[in-house]
Amino acid sequence: MGINNFISKPLSTIVTECPKPDFDYFGDEFKNILENVYKTTDTSEKVNLLDLFFASKIKPFDDERLLKAIHLLFEKERSIAEISETIVINRKTLLRLFKKHLNCSPKEFSNLIKFRKALNTYQEHKPALTDLAYRNDYYDQSDFIKHFKKVTGFNPKKFFTDLSHLGTEDTFWTLLNSK
């Protein structure tokens, strides 16, 4: 649930556009922490500063219905009707929960999961785009490229060329060249 564990309001009230170019929910307090992070060259100290800040902000997320729905989507791609039936919740309520806490529909979230799985598959195996598309249940390579461009704004070949893995975590960065 990512950021929902650190904010006191529903995500949809904070982020009204996607992507939000100037997310500043934590305000000056976070800016001060970041200044200290940038001042130090010690990676352990950087991690410690950020850990302390976020540990002070953590709030447990306790809507089990949404958590169950998310787990179902991670298992496999499912319809909204199937999820609603499995967790015994009204379809509209499910849609509202996704919009309120994730600022997207279940289908959009499912597409992001599919994208992340493709990204992880690429990082692990570096397959050709056609293989990557089929391994991640895209109709064909063209469907994969179209979906990829929609999510990232880049074609996959360019994106993967510029992709860098950060540490040992499941975090990836792509650095844009101004060429």
Secondary structure as UniProt FT lines:
FT   HELIX           2..5
FT   HELIX           11..14
FT   TURN            21..22
FT   TURN            25..26
FT   HELIX           27..39
FT   HELIX           43..57
FT   HELIX           64..75
FT   HELIX           80..87
FT   HELIX           91..102
FT   HELIX           106..125
FT   HELIX           129..135
FT   TURN            136..137
FT   HELIX           141..152
FT   HELIX           156..161
FT   STRAND          163..165
FT   TURN            167..168
FT   STRAND          172..174
//
